[in-house]
Amino acid sequence: MKVGDLLKVTIIDDNHLGNGIAKVNDKTIFVPGTLKDDIVQIKILKLKKDIVNAEVISFIEKSNHFDVKCPYYGKCGGCNLLHTSYDREKELKESYIKKLFGLKCKIISFNREHYRNKVTLHIKNGSLGLYEENTNTLVPIDNCLLLDENINQLIAIVKDFDLSNIKEIIIKEGKEGLLISTNGSFNNDDLNTLKKYTKSIYQNNELIYGEEYLTISFDDINYSINHDSFFQINNECAKALYDKIKEEVGTCDTLLDLYCGTGSIGIYLNKNVKKITGIEINENSVKCAKKNIKNNNINNYEIIKTDASCVKGNYDIVIVDPPRSGLSKNVVSILNKMNMKKLIYVSCNPSTLKRDVSLLNSFHIKEASIFNMFPGTSHIETLMILERKN
């Protein structure tokens, strides 16, 4: 077997990354866009020891493929599971986490389409679109199946603008409407048109029109977001995640919200805890967190701008929601020595979660849940409840 070879194979399994799996001469072949029981002709793209990457040349027999509505599927790198049913997607993600951690977990899912409240669009040669997976090759788009319809309507308008001086566009949705932020500048005519369809316009990190913040609301909590602040991209699933965290916290005296971002989790828990401390290094996130605390009339939440490795003190419960890179070894060491009864870990990267949990040897896993924050894609949001060992 060598690169460029054409083979006829039967797909014997599929995985949460959207790959079908075949076996030839003890080599495992991963074929994107295929499902178990497909019979396909493939072309070998890459060989690495016992693992082979291939692409489909043609389908000889198709199994249970889902009708993909998106015309860009398989081209842009946004989705990789739309060719399978939503039920199968959930099974694959549950199976992956079960295999990774050796435990069963429940998956919480909502709509598979039109759930995203944010998109980052790239511009090349005046065309607007998304990148192919792991490349800088632009796929021009008119809309995206995952995006909220209001964002899609704005994309349909902006794609016809003069984009020669724009490198990147970010669109976010809040209660009041849409916020658009650019790396680069629109011409005056396009700006005037844009003002009819947006509530906020940022160019090169400067607010040039409208309100500095938009709002996302969960029950009686209002969160302010601006062009540079982080918030979960799936409102319905994020609220379910926060509700589960609230259930796990119950009531306690002290809580540490580590990597607190804009303070969204801690703020949601403010009625359950006597004193909350939030730790965040990003200056803009800290600014938003303080605004959120003030706007929601919360007086038991203190935000400290510092690195997570500088945390001190003891708390009843600690929540960590780190970036995809997970926890540093220093932070793991600090958490192992702290005297909390429960550690709640929110992760968007199961592999770094697995690594960190294995190093958090002062704790054992009580429960894990999957929150399908990114339907149609391979990404998995996991909530891990850890309790201190006796």
Secondary structure, DSSP 8 states (H G I E B T S, - for coil): --TT-EEEEE--EE-TTSEEEEEETTEEEEEET--TT-EEEEEEEEEETTEEEEEEEEEEE--S------TTTTTSSS-S-TTS-HHHHHHHHHHHHHHHHTS--EEE---SSS-BSEEEEEEETTEEEEE-TTS--EEE-S--TTB-HHHHHHHHHHTTS--TTEEEEEEEEETTEEEEEEEE---HHHHHHHTTT-SEEEETTEEEEE-S-EEEEETTEEEEE-TT----S-HHHHHHHHHHHHHHH-SEEEEEEET-TTSHHHHHTTTTEEEEEEEE--HHHHHHHHHHHHHTT--SEEEEES-GGG--S--SEEEE---TT---HHHHHHHHHS--SEEEEEES-HHHHHHHHHH-TTEEEEEEEEE-SSTTSS--EEEEEEEE--
